[in-house]
Amino acid sequence: MNAVSQLFALLAAAIHVIVWPLESFLYGHPRVRYLLTGSTADAPEVRLWRFNVGFYNLFLALGLGVGVTALHTGHGTTGRALITYVSAFMIAGGITLFVSEPRLWRGALGQAVPPAVVLIADLF
């Protein structure tokens, strides 16, 4: 994978690492809820779901990190496979977020655009 693909893989990973504590640990703060959902309304019944989704984002980020590491340690096929799969997964997640709640389009773009750049840049 070229440098642009790797850079955007790391950017996508960073975004998901940043979102992890927001969803898993800080969702109780109104400003965080507003950032993630556009509303300060609390929904305590989604705490467990948010906690899980936050860690889901962390694990996706780790997948990209391991993929980039594999590329640089002589495991190119493994690295490429990890990066491609996780990037496609993130794109699908962003599309799903937008389709299910169009008002969260900013979050959907943040989730889907960097990994889309990964896959597009890898074509060149």
ChimeraX attribute file (.defattr): number of C-alpha atoms within 10 A of each C-alpha:
attribute: neighborCount
match mode: 1-to-1
recipient: residues
	/A:1	19
	/A:2	11
	/A:3	11
	/A:4	16
	/A:5	24
	/A:6	25
	/A:7	15
	/A:8	21
	/A:9	27
	/A:10	22
	/A:11	17
	/A:12	27
	/A:13	27
	/A:14	17
	/A:15	16
	/A:16	23
	/A:17	20
	/A:18	14
	/A:19	20
	/A:20	23
	/A:21	16
	/A:22	19
	/A:23	22
	/A:24	21
	/A:25	13
	/A:26	16
	/A:27	24
	/A:28	17
	/A:29	12
	/A:30	14
	/A:31	14
	/A:32	17
	/A:33	19
	/A:34	14
	/A:35	15
	/A:36	17
	/A:37	14
	/A:38	12
	/A:39	12
	/A:40	16
	/A:41	11
	/A:42	14
	/A:43	10
	/A:44	11
	/A:45	8
	/A:46	11
	/A:47	16
	/A:48	11
	/A:49	12
	/A:50	19
	/A:51	18
	/A:52	15
	/A:53	16
	/A:54	22
	/A:55	18
	/A:56	16
	/A:57	23
	/A:58	21
	/A:59	17
	/A:60	22
	/A:61	26
	/A:62	18
	/A:63	20
	/A:64	28
	/A:65	21
	/A:66	16
	/A:67	27
	/A:68	24
	/A:69	16
	/A:70	18
	/A:71	20
	/A:72	11
	/A:73	10
	/A:74	10
	/A:75	13
	/A:76	16
	/A:77	13
	/A:78	16
	/A:79	23
	/A:80	19
	/A:81	13
	/A:82	21
	/A:83	29
	/A:84	22
	/A:85	17
	/A:86	23
	/A:87	29
	/A:88	17
	/A:89	16
	/A:90	26
	/A:91	22
	/A:92	16
	/A:93	15
	/A:94	23
	/A:95	18
	/A:96	14
	/A:97	20
	/A:98	18
	/A:99	13
	/A:100	10
	/A:101	12
	/A:102	13
	/A:103	13
	/A:104	17
	/A:105	15
	/A:106	15
	/A:107	16
	/A:108	22
	/A:109	16
	/A:110	16
	/A:111	26
	/A:112	24
	/A:113	16
	/A:114	23
	/A:115	29
	/A:116	22
	/A:117	19
	/A:118	26
	/A:119	22
	/A:120	12
	/A:121	16
	/A:122	16
	/A:123	10
	/A:124	9
